[in-house]
């Protein structure tokens, strides 16, 4: 058994800097633009393994096993899902359905600000609730490019929009994970998270409009923007508090989409805002494309209806258990499973117990994986559209070739995340935040969630990593554990948009590979600004309201 050392340098600031080396390497290479994403991720992974072994004393075999487990996790949970989602999109383009989909969006509103909100916020939030793990960013970003948005702008829009919905992504997995590892009530965590995120959820449609048209033109479309933001935030809060955790994002996204359509029937901008390259500001995709019948529109959106049905079916316990029974293997990583023990600073216990031993089990479940549901929806949609299997295979190979470099980058990034987790580097960075004291910890605890998701690329992983630490620290400082657990989830949602894996997915989906640095720089300011709002809400709740969100 190897026990994690949270001060290997003997001086906490030096140990913190040592733990930050891998992420500094990754972000530095990405922001500089001197290396492709997969090369930057590979270099950072090598630095992480060397730091874990030489700096933290982790056996080389354990470090290599952690990297392998992370890559396997990324392949099954993220790369498979993203490739399947992009295949579904490529099929829609190849069959001509996407042109009908574009026209149907334009008929709702030709205004580019509103189109961005409908696709990235409403539709993207719906996809996050169903699938999560990169699929919403990939599909929404590609959809916006197809609508005529420039790749960089489309990528940033998809990333910024993919925030409020993240804690309830994949039918609530991040919050159920947080409740499981911390022992806190999931329903209370869900309600507190929705309360904390209310302001940012309300403001996100306005932020998206600002990204599209500039800050001065936001108010030109304020009624539908307000209708969408207020409806989404309200349904999110009420559903999280009174119904359950699984369908929060799905219900909120559908309600906000309905609110947008109703608002646009009652009010429309005096002049629809369009890009200069669109030409005539009164022109719409609907005017440029042949008019489609209602049946044609339904047929065009059928693949996404199948996607919804398949993902929802896959999420039901009965279907999942049946698919798992048909083909699931739990592979224990021999050199790692129950061989790494968390230290006292994280567990609150002077000596490790069996509960403090980190499990390392790779779930190989190809049938019950969400990627299989998405792939099945894509294939069924293609067959219904009359695409022959040979042609479908050609399209799928094209998708694989296009997604190979970003897929490799994602695997390296997930491998890096697992190395930092099992070596204790993530915990060292997290513990640095916990020394802020009761007054400032609500802010630093929120940013701890932001950091966890930015590092690991997954809010689920961040909650698993820091959920117990948040509870222990909050209890010691006399703060509400529910509030700080929710702060970890809410802050982590803001960190999702700058996670390296998210950046790579957004750039790949828009065909903007090689420009990840520009996407990261553009998204970072929005991520920090929104995280600051979340942190301010948590601080007010902790210091002025006495943890009010936890008692909702």
ABEGO torsion letter per residue (X at the ends): XBBBBABAAGBAAAAAAAAAAAAAAAAAAAAAGABBAAAAAAAAAAAAAAAAAAAAGBBAAAAAAAAAAAAAAAAAAAAAAAAAAAAAAAAAAAAGAAAAAAAAAAAABABAAAAAAAAAAAAAAAAAAAAEGGAAAAAAAAAAAAAGBBAAAAAAAAAAABAAAAAABGGGAAAAAAAAAAGBBAAAAAAAAAAAAAAAAAAAAAAAAAAAAEAAAAAAAAAAAAAAAAAAAAAAAAAAAAAEAAAAAAAAAAAAAAAAAAAAAABBBABBBBBAAAEBAABBAAAABBBBBAAAAAAAAAAAAAAAAAAAAAABAAAAAAAAAABBBBBBBAAABGABBBBAAAAGBABBBAAABBBBBBBBBAAABAAAAAAAAAAAAAAAAGBBAAAAAAAAAAAAAAAAAAAAAAAAAAAAAAAAAAAGAAAAAAAAAAAAEAAAAAAAAAAAAAAAAAAAGBAAAAAAAAAAAAAAAAAAAGBBAAAAAAAAAAAAAAAAAABAAAAAAAAAAAGABGAAAAAAAAAAAAAAAAAAAAAAAAAAAAAAAGGAAAAX
